[in-house]
Amino acid sequence: MHIPFLKTEHLELIAPSIDALPIYLNFYLDPEASKQYGGPLSREQTWARLKADIGSWDLLGFGVWIVKEIETGSLLGTCGYWKGCDWPTELTWWLLPCARGKGYATEASKAVINYAYEHFQWKAVETYMNDDNLPARNLALKLRGIKQRRDKFPDGLERDIFQLPRNAQQGA
């Protein structure tokens, strides 16, 4: 499947590939960086996560993009869509600690939200997070997300589900 290339003011969103393994390892082996994303993971689990992100595009027609900073060419993390078995589809993102606090998650999220509405023709884009993941909750609110409901997930936890508006790329 052809994975679309997206470009924003500071970022390129590119197809996941084996070239991203070093940043996946950097992120998922770090207990603090990856704690909200199931980490820390082993090297083998991290490898499996990258393979799943690559394969998602073929299996589901969507997935995550690798976030690349235009100015430096550095790979910074991921942003896009994830769907686990029996889990709802969500907008997701993670960035290496060195890339946080620079507006990259907001910039990348706006681009992929816009893409989902315009090209995937989705009627809704949703995101959710663990209750203690305040940075993710704050980003959802910055993107003008509206809490739609609270659901119980396959892992037994309840989470708020936010719908992100079609025009999130403007003025957020």
C-alpha positions in Angstrom: 0.0 0.0 0.0 1.2 3.5 -0.7 1.5 5.5 2.5 0.8 9.2 2.0 3.5 11.8 2.7 2.4 14.8 4.7 4.3 18.0 5.2 3.7 20.8 7.7 5.7 23.9 8.5 8.3 22.2 10.5 7.7 18.5 9.9 7.5 15.7 7.4 5.3 12.8 8.2 6.8 9.8 6.4 6.0 6.1 6.1 7.3 3.9 9.0 10.2 1.8 8.0 13.2 -0.1 9.5 15.0 3.2 9.5 12.9 4.2 12.5 14.1 1.3 14.7 16.7 3.4 16.5 14.1 5.9 17.7 11.6 3.1 18.6 14.4 1.6 20.8 15.3 4.9 22.3 11.7 5.5 23.2 10.4 2.1 24.2 13.5 1.0 26.2 13.2 4.2 28.3 10.8 3.5 31.2 9.9 7.2 31.8 9.5 8.1 28.1 7.3 5.1 27.3 5.3 4.6 30.5 2.0 5.8 29.0 2.5 3.6 25.9 2.9 0.2 27.5 6.7 0.5 28.2 9.3 -0.1 28.9 9.4 -2.8 26.3 12.2 -5.3 25.5 14.1 -5.0 22.3 12.0 -7.9 20.8 8.7 -6.2 21.8 9.9 -2.9 20.4 10.8 -4.6 17.1 7.3 -6.2 17.1 5.8 -2.7 17.7 7.6 -1.3 14.7 6.6 -4.2 12.5 2.9 -3.7 13.7 3.1 0.0 12.8 4.5 -0.8 9.4 1.9 -3.6 8.8 -1.1 -1.6 10.0 -1.2 0.4 6.7 -1.6 -2.9 4.7 -4.0 -4.5 7.1 -6.2 -1.5 8.0 -5.5 1.1 5.4 -4.2 3.5 8.0 -1.5 3.7 10.6 1.1 6.0 12.1 3.6 8.2 10.3 7.1 8.8 11.5 7.6 12.4 12.5 10.7 13.9 10.9 11.9 17.4 11.7 12.6 19.2 8.4 15.4 21.5 9.6 17.6 18.7 11.0 16.3 15.6 9.3 15.9 14.0 12.8 13.3 11.4 13.4 11.3 12.5 16.5 8.5 9.9 17.1 5.2 8.9 15.6 1.7 10.4 15.0 -1.3 8.8 13.3 -3.9 6.1 13.9 -3.8 2.9 16.0 -6.3 0.2 16.4 -5.6 -2.7 18.7 -7.7 -5.9 18.6 -11.1 -5.0 20.1 -10.0 -1.4 20.8 -11.4 1.6 19.1 -9.4 3.5 16.5 -7.5 6.4 18.0 -5.4 9.3 17.1 -2.1 8.5 18.8 1.4 10.1 19.0 4.6 9.7 20.9 7.7 11.8 20.8 11.2 11.3 22.1 11.8 13.4 25.3 14.2 15.8 23.4 11.3 16.7 21.0 8.7 17.4 23.6 7.4 20.9 24.4 8.2 22.3 21.0 4.7 22.1 19.5 5.5 19.1 17.3 2.8 16.8 18.6 0.2 19.6 18.0 1.5 20.3 14.5 1.6 16.6 13.5 -1.8 15.9 15.0 -3.5 18.7 13.1 -2.1 17.3 9.9 -3.2 13.8 10.5 -6.7 14.9 11.7 -7.1 16.9 8.6 -6.0 13.9 6.5 -8.4 11.6 8.1 -11.4 13.8 7.5 -10.4 14.8 3.9 -8.8 11.6 2.5 -10.1 8.7 4.7 -13.5 10.4 4.7 -13.9 9.6 8.4 -17.0 11.0 10.1 -15.2 11.2 13.4 -11.6 11.2 14.7 -11.2 10.2 18.3 -8.5 9.9 20.9 -8.3 8.5 24.4 -5.7 8.2 27.1 -5.1 6.9 30.6 -6.5 9.2 33.2 -3.0 10.1 34.5 -1.7 11.0 31.1 -2.1 14.8 31.5 0.1 15.8 28.5 -2.1 13.7 26.2 -5.3 15.1 27.8 -4.0 18.6 27.4 -3.1 18.0 23.8 -6.6 16.7 23.1 -8.1 19.8 24.7 -5.7 22.0 22.7 -6.9 20.4 19.6 -10.4 21.3 20.7 -11.4 17.8 21.5 -14.8 17.3 23.1 -15.3 14.5 25.6 -18.0 12.2 24.1 -18.1 9.4 26.6 -16.3 7.2 29.0 -15.8 3.6 28.0 -14.4 0.4 29.6 -11.5 -1.0 27.5 -10.2 -4.6 27.0 -7.5 -4.0 29.6 -10.2 -3.4 32.2 -9.5 0.4 32.5 -12.0 3.1 31.8 -11.0 6.1 29.6 -12.5 9.3 28.4 -13.0 9.4 24.6 -12.6 12.7 22.9 -13.8 13.6 19.5 -11.5 15.9 17.6 -13.1 18.4 15.2 -12.7 18.5 11.5 -11.3 22.0 11.7 -8.7 21.2 14.4 -5.9 22.3 12.0 -7.2 25.9 12.2 -6.6 28.1 15.2 -5.9 25.4 17.8 
